[in-house]
Amino acid sequence: MKKASIESFINRYNLGGEVESVKITSSDSQMAVSFISDDKTLLGEVTSKEGDFPNGEFGVYTTSQLKALLGVLESNVDVDSSESYIKFSDKGTSVNYMLADLSVIPVVPDLKAVPPMNVEITLDDDFTSKFIKSKGALSESDTFTFECKNNNGNIILGYSTINTNRISMKVDCKCDGDVAPISFSAKYLKEILNANRNSKSATLKISSQGLAHIQFETDNITSKYYLVEIK
Protein backbone atom coordinates (compact mmCIF):
# COMPACT_ATOMS: atom_id res chain seq x y z
CA MET A 1 0.00 0.00 0.00
CA LYS A 2 1.26 3.51 -0.77
CA LYS A 3 2.13 5.38 2.41
CA ALA A 4 1.05 8.59 0.68
CA SER A 5 -2.49 7.20 0.35
CA ILE A 6 -2.73 6.63 4.11
CA GLU A 7 -1.24 10.05 4.88
CA SER A 8 -3.59 11.80 2.45
CA PHE A 9 -6.57 10.11 4.12
CA ILE A 10 -5.33 11.07 7.59
CA ASN A 11 -4.56 14.68 6.67
CA ARG A 12 -8.11 15.25 5.45
CA TYR A 13 -9.59 14.54 8.89
CA ASN A 14 -6.67 15.54 11.12
CA LEU A 15 -6.71 19.07 9.66
CA GLY A 16 -3.33 20.20 10.90
CA GLY A 17 -3.83 18.63 14.33
CA GLU A 18 -7.33 20.00 15.00
CA VAL A 19 -8.89 16.50 15.12
CA GLU A 20 -6.99 13.81 17.00
CA SER A 21 -9.35 11.01 18.11
CA VAL A 22 -11.38 9.02 15.57
CA LYS A 23 -12.70 5.58 14.70
CA ILE A 24 -11.50 4.31 11.30
CA THR A 25 -13.76 1.71 9.68
CA SER A 26 -12.35 -0.41 6.87
CA SER A 27 -13.78 -3.01 4.49
CA ASP A 28 -12.63 -4.71 1.29
CA SER A 29 -13.79 -1.75 -0.80
CA GLN A 30 -13.02 1.34 1.30
CA MET A 31 -11.94 2.88 4.56
CA ALA A 32 -13.89 5.68 6.20
CA VAL A 33 -13.85 7.96 9.20
CA SER A 34 -16.37 10.33 10.77
CA PHE A 35 -15.10 13.04 13.12
CA ILE A 36 -16.05 16.00 15.28
CA SER A 37 -13.92 18.81 16.69
CA ASP A 38 -13.52 19.38 20.42
CA ASP A 39 -15.62 22.56 20.26
CA LYS A 40 -18.39 20.78 18.29
CA THR A 41 -18.41 23.41 15.50
CA LEU A 42 -16.91 21.06 12.87
CA LEU A 43 -18.17 17.67 11.76
CA GLY A 44 -17.07 15.64 8.79
CA GLU A 45 -16.37 12.35 7.10
CA VAL A 46 -13.64 11.11 4.79
CA THR A 47 -13.96 8.03 2.59
CA SER A 48 -11.16 6.38 0.60
CA LYS A 49 -11.56 3.70 -2.06
CA GLU A 50 -8.19 2.26 -1.03
CA GLY A 51 -8.90 -1.40 -0.34
CA ASP A 52 -5.58 -2.63 1.08
CA PHE A 53 -6.20 -1.56 4.69
CA PRO A 54 -7.16 -4.39 7.10
CA ASN A 55 -10.89 -4.89 7.65
CA GLY A 56 -12.32 -3.76 10.99
CA GLU A 57 -12.87 -0.84 13.31
CA PHE A 58 -9.79 0.91 14.70
CA GLY A 59 -9.72 3.43 17.53
CA VAL A 60 -7.08 6.11 16.89
CA TYR A 61 -6.73 8.30 19.98
CA THR A 62 -3.68 10.39 19.04
CA THR A 63 -3.46 10.88 15.29
CA SER A 64 -0.32 13.01 15.61
CA GLN A 65 1.51 9.99 17.03
CA LEU A 66 0.29 7.79 14.18
CA LYS A 67 1.54 10.34 11.62
CA ALA A 68 4.93 10.49 13.35
CA LEU A 69 5.29 6.70 13.22
CA LEU A 70 4.37 6.58 9.54
CA GLY A 71 7.00 9.24 8.90
CA VAL A 72 9.89 6.83 9.54
CA LEU A 73 8.78 4.38 6.84
CA GLU A 74 9.51 4.25 3.11
CA SER A 75 6.92 4.99 0.41
CA ASN A 76 5.47 1.46 0.15
CA VAL A 77 4.16 -0.23 3.30
CA ASP A 78 2.39 -3.41 4.34
CA VAL A 79 -0.41 -3.05 6.89
CA ASP A 80 -1.51 -5.72 9.38
CA SER A 81 -3.61 -5.53 12.51
CA SER A 82 -4.50 -7.28 15.73
CA GLU A 83 -7.03 -6.45 18.44
CA SER A 84 -4.60 -4.07 20.13
CA TYR A 85 -2.45 -2.50 17.41
CA ILE A 86 -1.92 -1.76 13.72
CA LYS A 87 1.46 -2.75 12.28
CA PHE A 88 3.00 -0.84 9.37
CA SER A 89 6.19 -2.16 7.76
CA ASP A 90 8.47 -1.51 4.80
CA LYS A 91 11.42 -3.61 3.61
CA GLY A 92 13.49 -3.15 6.75
CA THR A 93 11.43 -1.34 9.40
CA SER A 94 8.15 -1.95 11.19
CA VAL A 95 6.16 0.21 13.58
CA ASN A 96 3.26 -0.67 15.88
CA TYR A 97 0.53 1.85 16.67
CA MET A 98 -1.45 0.91 19.79
CA LEU A 99 -5.20 1.18 19.31
CA ALA A 100 -7.57 2.87 21.72
CA ASP A 101 -10.76 1.38 23.11
CA LEU A 102 -13.65 2.65 20.98
CA SER A 103 -15.44 3.81 24.13
CA VAL A 104 -12.97 6.72 24.51
CA ILE A 105 -13.42 7.95 20.92
CA PRO A 106 -15.87 10.88 20.55
CA VAL A 107 -19.24 9.84 19.16
CA VAL A 108 -20.14 11.76 16.00
CA PRO A 109 -23.85 12.64 15.78
CA ASP A 110 -25.81 12.02 12.61
CA LEU A 111 -26.91 15.11 10.69
CA LYS A 112 -30.45 13.94 10.12
CA ALA A 113 -32.05 17.27 9.23
CA VAL A 114 -29.71 19.40 7.12
CA PRO A 115 -31.38 22.78 6.42
CA PRO A 116 -31.75 24.03 2.85
CA MET A 117 -28.65 25.79 1.53
CA ASN A 118 -29.37 29.25 0.10
CA VAL A 119 -25.78 30.22 -0.80
CA GLU A 120 -23.26 28.55 -3.13
CA ILE A 121 -19.68 29.88 -3.30
CA THR A 122 -17.10 28.58 -5.78
CA LEU A 123 -13.85 27.57 -4.07
CA ASP A 124 -11.12 27.59 -6.73
CA ASP A 125 -7.32 27.67 -6.39
CA ASP A 126 -7.28 31.47 -6.37
CA PHE A 127 -9.73 31.69 -3.46
CA THR A 128 -7.87 28.97 -1.56
CA SER A 129 -4.56 30.81 -1.85
CA LYS A 130 -6.07 34.17 -0.91
CA PHE A 131 -7.96 32.82 2.09
CA ILE A 132 -4.95 31.00 3.53
CA LYS A 133 -2.78 34.11 3.12
CA SER A 134 -5.50 36.30 4.62
CA LYS A 135 -5.85 34.05 7.67
CA GLY A 136 -2.08 34.28 8.14
CA ALA A 137 -2.23 38.08 7.94
CA LEU A 138 -5.08 38.24 10.48
CA SER A 139 -4.13 35.25 12.58
CA GLU A 140 -6.15 36.56 15.54
CA SER A 141 -9.39 36.42 13.54
CA ASP A 142 -11.31 33.37 14.76
CA THR A 143 -14.12 33.57 12.21
CA PHE A 144 -14.84 34.32 8.59
CA THR A 145 -18.10 36.06 7.75
CA PHE A 146 -20.17 35.83 4.58
CA GLU A 147 -22.63 38.50 3.50
CA CYS A 148 -24.42 39.23 0.25
CA LYS A 149 -26.10 42.44 -0.90
CA ASN A 150 -27.55 43.02 -4.37
CA ASN A 151 -25.99 39.77 -5.64
CA ASN A 152 -22.51 40.86 -4.48
CA GLY A 153 -21.03 38.32 -2.08
CA ASN A 154 -18.03 38.85 0.19
CA ILE A 155 -16.12 36.72 2.67
CA ILE A 156 -14.65 38.87 5.42
CA LEU A 157 -11.96 38.15 8.01
CA GLY A 158 -12.02 40.53 10.96
CA TYR A 159 -15.70 41.39 10.50
CA SER A 160 -17.26 43.62 13.15
CA THR A 161 -19.97 46.24 13.38
CA ILE A 162 -17.24 48.72 14.36
CA ASN A 163 -14.09 49.68 12.43
CA THR A 164 -11.45 46.92 12.61
CA ASN A 165 -8.51 45.51 10.72
CA ARG A 166 -10.20 43.32 8.14
CA ILE A 167 -9.82 41.64 4.77
CA SER A 168 -12.80 41.43 2.42
CA MET A 169 -12.74 39.08 -0.57
CA LYS A 170 -15.28 39.15 -3.38
CA VAL A 171 -16.49 35.65 -4.18
CA ASP A 172 -18.21 33.98 -7.10
CA CYS A 173 -21.53 33.02 -5.53
CA LYS A 174 -25.19 32.32 -6.04
CA CYS A 175 -27.55 33.64 -3.36
CA ASP A 176 -31.27 33.51 -2.80
CA GLY A 177 -31.62 37.24 -2.18
CA ASP A 178 -29.60 39.27 0.30
CA VAL A 179 -27.86 37.33 3.07
CA ALA A 180 -27.21 38.89 6.47
CA PRO A 181 -23.68 38.43 7.88
CA ILE A 182 -23.14 34.85 9.10
CA SER A 183 -19.89 33.59 10.64
CA PHE A 184 -18.02 30.27 10.85
CA SER A 185 -14.60 29.10 12.06
CA ALA A 186 -11.76 30.59 10.01
CA LYS A 187 -9.10 28.22 11.35
CA TYR A 188 -11.11 25.15 10.34
CA LEU A 189 -11.77 26.49 6.85
CA LYS A 190 -8.08 27.27 6.44
CA GLU A 191 -7.10 23.72 7.44
CA ILE A 192 -9.83 22.20 5.26
CA LEU A 193 -8.56 24.11 2.23
CA ASN A 194 -4.96 23.17 3.01
CA ALA A 195 -5.76 19.47 3.37
CA ASN A 196 -7.66 19.35 0.06
CA ARG A 197 -5.38 21.41 -2.18
CA ASN A 198 -5.03 18.61 -4.76
CA SER A 199 -8.79 18.09 -5.05
CA LYS A 200 -11.05 19.33 -7.81
CA SER A 201 -12.61 22.75 -7.34
CA ALA A 202 -15.40 22.64 -4.78
CA THR A 203 -18.42 24.60 -3.60
CA LEU A 204 -19.01 26.07 -0.16
CA LYS A 205 -22.74 25.91 0.57
CA ILE A 206 -24.24 28.01 3.36
CA SER A 207 -27.61 27.93 5.05
CA SER A 208 -28.82 31.10 6.76
CA GLN A 209 -30.13 28.74 9.45
CA GLY A 210 -26.54 28.30 10.67
CA LEU A 211 -24.72 25.57 8.77
CA ALA A 212 -22.06 25.45 6.03
CA HIS A 213 -21.08 22.42 3.94
CA ILE A 214 -18.06 21.68 1.71
CA GLN A 215 -17.29 18.53 -0.26
CA PHE A 216 -14.07 17.64 -2.09
CA GLU A 217 -13.31 14.73 -4.38
CA THR A 218 -10.23 13.16 -5.92
CA ASP A 219 -10.01 9.91 -7.86
CA ASN A 220 -9.90 7.92 -4.61
CA ILE A 221 -11.00 10.15 -1.72
CA THR A 222 -14.22 12.00 -0.89
CA SER A 223 -14.16 14.40 2.06
CA LYS A 224 -17.17 16.20 3.51
CA TYR A 225 -17.20 18.93 6.13
CA TYR A 226 -19.94 20.73 8.07
CA LEU A 227 -19.29 23.98 9.91
CA VAL A 228 -21.70 25.22 12.59
CA GLU A 229 -22.39 28.96 12.81
CA ILE A 230 -20.40 30.88 15.42
CA LYS A 231 -22.34 33.78 16.95
C-alpha positions in Angstrom: 0.0 0.0 0.0 1.3 3.5 -0.8 2.1 5.4 2.4 1.1 8.6 0.7 -2.5 7.2 0.3 -2.7 6.6 4.1 -1.2 10.1 4.9 -3.6 11.8 2.5 -6.6 10.1 4.1 -5.3 11.1 7.6 -4.6 14.7 6.7 -8.1 15.2 5.5 -9.6 14.5 8.9 -6.7 15.5 11.1 -6.7 19.1 9.7 -3.3 20.2 10.9 -3.8 18.6 14.3 -7.3 20.0 15.0 -8.9 16.5 15.1 -7.0 13.8 17.0 -9.3 11.0 18.1 -11.4 9.0 15.6 -12.7 5.6 14.7 -11.5 4.3 11.3 -13.8 1.7 9.7 -12.3 -0.4 6.9 -13.8 -3.0 4.5 -12.6 -4.7 1.3 -13.8 -1.7 -0.8 -13.0 1.3 1.3 -11.9 2.9 4.6 -13.9 5.7 6.2 -13.8 8.0 9.2 -16.4 10.3 10.8 -15.1 13.0 13.1 -16.1 16.0 15.3 -13.9 18.8 16.7 -13.5 19.4 20.4 -15.6 22.6 20.3 -18.4 20.8 18.3 -18.4 23.4 15.5 -16.9 21.1 12.9 -18.2 17.7 11.8 -17.1 15.6 8.8 -16.4 12.4 7.1 -13.6 11.1 4.8 -14.0 8.0 2.6 -11.2 6.4 0.6 -11.6 3.7 -2.1 -8.2 2.3 -1.0 -8.9 -1.4 -0.3 -5.6 -2.6 1.1 -6.2 -1.6 4.7 -7.2 -4.4 7.1 -10.9 -4.9 7.7 -12.3 -3.8 11.0 -12.9 -0.8 13.3 -9.8 0.9 14.7 -9.7 3.4 17.5 -7.1 6.1 16.9 -6.7 8.3 20.0 -3.7 10.4 19.0 -3.5 10.9 15.3 -0.3 13.0 15.6 1.5 10.0 17.0 0.3 7.8 14.2 1.5 10.3 11.6 4.9 10.5 13.4 5.3 6.7 13.2 4.4 6.6 9.5 7.0 9.2 8.9 9.9 6.8 9.5 8.8 4.4 6.8 9.5 4.3 3.1 6.9 5.0 0.4 5.5 1.5 0.2 4.2 -0.2 3.3 2.4 -3.4 4.3 -0.4 -3.0 6.9 -1.5 -5.7 9.4 -3.6 -5.5 12.5 -4.5 -7.3 15.7 -7.0 -6.5 18.4 -4.6 -4.1 20.1 -2.5 -2.5 17.4 -1.9 -1.8 13.7 1.5 -2.8 12.3 3.0 -0.8 9.4 6.2 -2.2 7.8 8.5 -1.5 4.8 11.4 -3.6 3.6 13.5 -3.1 6.8 11.4 -1.3 9.4 8.1 -1.9 11.2 6.2 0.2 13.6 3.3 -0.7 15.9 0.5 1.8 16.7 -1.5 0.9 19.8 -5.2 1.2 19.3 -7.6 2.9 21.7 -10.8 1.4 23.1 -13.6 2.6 21.0 -15.4 3.8 24.1 -13.0 6.7 24.5 -13.4 7.9 20.9 -15.9 10.9 20.6 -19.2 9.8 19.2 -20.1 11.8 16.0 -23.8 12.6 15.8 -25.8 12.0 12.6 -26.9 15.1 10.7 -30.5 13.9 10.1 -32.1 17.3 9.2 -29.7 19.4 7.1 -31.4 22.8 6.4 -31.7 24.0 2.8 -28.6 25.8 1.5 -29.4 29.2 0.1 -25.8 30.2 -0.8 -23.3 28.5 -3.1 -19.7 29.9 -3.3 -17.1 28.6 -5.8 -13.8 27.6 -4.1 -11.1 27.6 -6.7 -7.3 27.7 -6.4 -7.3 31.5 -6.4 -9.7 31.7 -3.5 -7.9 29.0 -1.6 -4.6 30.8 -1.9 -6.1 34.2 -0.9 -8.0 32.8 2.1 -4.9 31.0 3.5 -2.8 34.1 3.1 -5.5 36.3 4.6 -5.9 34.0 7.7 -2.1 34.3 8.1 -2.2 38.1 7.9 -5.1 38.2 10.5 -4.1 35.2 12.6 -6.1 36.6 15.5 -9.4 36.4 13.5 -11.3 33.4 14.8 -14.1 33.6 12.2 -14.8 34.3 8.6 -18.1 36.1 7.7 -20.2 35.8 4.6 -22.6 38.5 3.5 -24.4 39.2 0.2 -26.1 42.4 -0.9 -27.5 43.0 -4.4 -26.0 39.8 -5.6 -22.5 40.9 -4.5 -21.0 38.3 -2.1 -18.0 38.8 0.2 -16.1 36.7 2.7 -14.6 38.9 5.4 -12.0 38.2 8.0 -12.0 40.5 11.0 -15.7 41.4 10.5 -17.3 43.6 13.1 -20.0 46.2 13.4 -17.2 48.7 14.4 -14.1 49.7 12.4 -11.4 46.9 12.6 -8.5 45.5 10.7 -10.2 43.3 8.1 -9.8 41.6 4.8 -12.8 41.4 2.4 -12.7 39.1 -0.6 -15.3 39.2 -3.4 -16.5 35.7 -4.2 -18.2 34.0 -7.1 -21.5 33.0 -5.5 -25.2 32.3 -6.0 -27.5 33.6 -3.4 -31.3 33.5 -2.8 -31.6 37.2 -2.2 -29.6 39.3 0.3 -27.9 37.3 3.1 -27.2 38.9 6.5 -23.7 38.4 7.9 -23.1 34.9 9.1 -19.9 33.6 10.6 -18.0 30.3 10.8 -14.6 29.1 12.1 -11.8 30.6 10.0 -9.1 28.2 11.4 -11.1 25.2 10.3 -11.8 26.5 6.8 -8.1 27.3 6.4 -7.1 23.7 7.4 -9.8 22.2 5.3 -8.6 24.1 2.2 -5.0 23.2 3.0 -5.8 19.5 3.4 -7.7 19.3 0.1 -5.4 21.4 -2.2 -5.0 18.6 -4.8 -8.8 18.1 -5.0 -11.1 19.3 -7.8 -12.6 22.8 -7.3 -15.4 22.6 -4.8 -18.4 24.6 -3.6 -19.0 26.1 -0.2 -22.7 25.9 0.6 -24.2 28.0 3.4 -27.6 27.9 5.1 -28.8 31.1 6.8 -30.1 28.7 9.5 -26.5 28.3 10.7 -24.7 25.6 8.8 -22.1 25.4 6.0 -21.1 22.4 3.9 -18.1 21.7 1.7 -17.3 18.5 -0.3 -14.1 17.6 -2.1 -13.3 14.7 -4.4 -10.2 13.2 -5.9 -10.0 9.9 -7.9 -9.9 7.9 -4.6 -11.0 10.1 -1.7 -14.2 12.0 -0.9 -14.2 14.4 2.1 -17.2 16.2 3.5 -17.2 18.9 6.1 -19.9 20.7 8.1 -19.3 24.0 9.9 -21.7 25.2 12.6 -22.4 29.0 12.8 -20.4 30.9 15.4 -22.3 33.8 17.0 
